[in-house]
Amino acid sequence: MPLIHWIHKLYKLLLKIETGLLTALLLSTILIAVGQIVLRNLFDIGLFWAESYIRISVLWVVLLGAMVAARNNEHIAIDFFVHKMNEKIRLIVQRFTDLFSATLCFVIAYHSLVFIQSEYEDGSIAFGVIPNWFCESIIPFTFVIIAMRYLVAAIFNVREVTE
C-alpha cells in the first residue's frame, strides 16, 4: 500500500482518538459532578478531589472542543462581508484569516508553554499526586494542533476534515 494511504489511516485514527477523548472526558465530568451533588446532598460527604477534577476537565473539554471545531470549520466566525465578496476575493480573505489565526495560535502556544514551564518549576499539585503543569499541558498542545490546522487550511485551502 502506498505511504499516503497509511498516513491517511493514521490521521483518521487520530481524529477518532480526539473525538473519543473529548466524549469520555465530557461524560466523566458530568458523572463526577452529578455524583458529587448526590453525595453532598444525600449523605453529607463528597469526593475531596472532585472540584479540582471538574475544574481541570472543563478546561480540557473546552480546548479539545476547540480542536474539533477548528478541524470541522465550525468555530465562531464573523463573516457578514465575506458572503458578499466574489469567489476569488473570498478565497484570498479566507487564506489570510487562516494564516492570521495560525500565527495567533502559535503565539498563544508559545506563551502557554512558558507558563507550563513556570508551573513545573513551582511544583504545585492539582489534586492527588497529579501536578498542575500536567493538567495545564493541554493548553499548548491544543493551540499547536489548532495552529497547524489553520496553517494547512491557509496553504492548501482545506476547509473541512471529517472522520
C-alpha positions in Angstrom: 0.0 0.0 0.0 1.3 3.5 -0.7 2.6 5.6 2.1 -0.2 8.2 1.6 -2.8 5.6 2.4 -1.1 4.7 5.7 -0.8 8.4 6.6 -4.5 8.9 5.8 -5.4 5.9 8.0 -3.3 7.2 10.8 -4.9 10.6 10.6 -8.4 9.1 10.7 -7.3 7.1 13.8 -6.0 10.3 15.5 -9.3 12.0 14.7 -11.3 9.2 16.3 -9.0 9.3 19.3 -9.5 13.0 19.6 -13.3 12.6 19.4 -13.3 9.7 21.8 -11.2 11.5 24.4 -13.5 14.5 24.2 -16.6 12.3 24.6 -15.1 10.3 27.5 -13.9 13.4 29.3 -17.2 15.2 29.0 -19.1 12.1 30.2 -16.7 11.7 33.2 -17.1 15.3 34.1 -20.8 15.1 34.1 -20.9 11.8 36.1 -18.5 13.1 38.7 -20.3 16.4 39.1 -23.7 14.7 39.5 -22.1 12.1 41.8 -20.6 14.9 43.9 -24.0 16.7 44.1 -25.8 13.4 45.2 -23.1 12.6 47.8 -23.2 16.1 49.3 -27.0 16.4 49.4 -28.0 12.9 50.4 -25.0 11.7 52.5 -23.2 14.9 53.6 -19.9 13.5 52.2 -18.0 14.2 49.0 -15.0 13.3 46.9 -12.2 15.6 48.1 -10.7 15.7 44.6 -13.9 16.2 42.6 -13.9 20.0 42.4 -10.4 20.1 41.2 -11.0 17.3 38.7 -14.1 19.1 37.3 -12.4 22.4 37.0 -9.5 20.8 35.1 -11.7 18.6 33.0 -13.8 21.6 31.9 -10.5 23.2 30.7 -9.7 20.0 28.7 -13.2 19.7 27.3 -13.2 23.3 26.1 -9.8 23.1 24.5 -10.5 19.7 22.9 -13.8 21.0 21.7 -12.0 24.0 20.1 -9.7 21.5 18.3 -12.7 19.7 16.9 -14.4 22.9 15.9 -11.2 24.0 14.1 -10.9 20.8 12.2 -14.5 20.9 11.1 -14.6 24.7 10.4 -17.3 25.1 13.0 -15.6 27.8 15.1 -17.1 31.2 15.8 -16.6 33.5 12.8 -17.8 36.9 11.7 -18.3 36.5 8.0 -21.0 39.1 7.2 -19.0 40.8 4.5 -17.3 37.6 3.2 -20.6 36.4 1.7 -20.9 39.5 -0.4 -17.4 39.0 -2.0 -16.7 37.3 -5.2 -15.1 33.8 -5.0 -11.6 34.9 -5.8 -11.5 37.6 -3.1 -13.3 35.3 -0.6 -10.5 32.7 -1.0 -7.8 35.3 -0.5 -9.5 36.7 2.6 -10.1 33.2 3.9 -6.4 32.2 3.4 -5.3 35.5 5.1 -7.6 34.9 8.1 -6.4 31.2 8.4 -2.8 32.4 8.3 -3.5 35.1 10.9 -5.3 32.5 13.1 -2.5 30.1 12.8 0.1 32.8 13.8 -2.0 33.8 16.8 -2.5 30.2 17.9 1.3 29.6 17.6 1.9 32.7 19.8 -0.6 31.5 22.4 1.0 28.0 22.3 4.5 29.5 22.9 3.4 31.7 25.8 1.3 28.9 27.4 4.4 26.7 27.1 6.3 29.3 29.1 3.5 29.2 31.7 3.7 25.4 31.9 7.4 25.6 32.5 6.9 28.0 35.4 4.2 25.7 36.8 6.6 22.8 36.5 9.3 24.7 38.4 6.7 25.7 41.1 5.8 22.0 41.7 2.2 22.7 42.8 -0.3 19.8 42.9 -3.7 20.0 41.2 -5.3 17.0 43.0 -4.0 13.8 44.4 -0.5 13.3 43.1 -1.1 15.0 39.7 0.8 18.2 39.3 -0.7 21.4 37.9 1.7 21.5 34.9 0.4 18.2 33.7 -3.2 19.3 33.9 -2.5 22.6 32.1 -0.3 21.0 29.4 -3.4 20.6 27.3 -3.2 24.4 26.6 -0.1 24.5 24.4 -0.9 21.1 22.9 -4.3 22.2 21.6 -3.1 25.5 20.4 -0.3 23.9 18.4 -2.8 21.5 16.8 -5.3 24.3 16.1 -2.5 26.4 14.6 -1.3 23.6 12.4 -4.9 23.0 11.1 -5.2 26.7 10.2 -1.8 26.7 8.6 -2.8 23.7 6.5 -6.0 25.4 5.6 -4.2 28.6 4.6 -1.6 26.8 2.4 -3.8 24.1 0.8 -7.2 25.7 1.1 -8.6 22.7 3.0 -11.7 23.8 4.9 -13.2 20.6 6.4 -11.9 17.3 7.6 -14.4 14.6 8.6 -13.9 11.3 10.3 
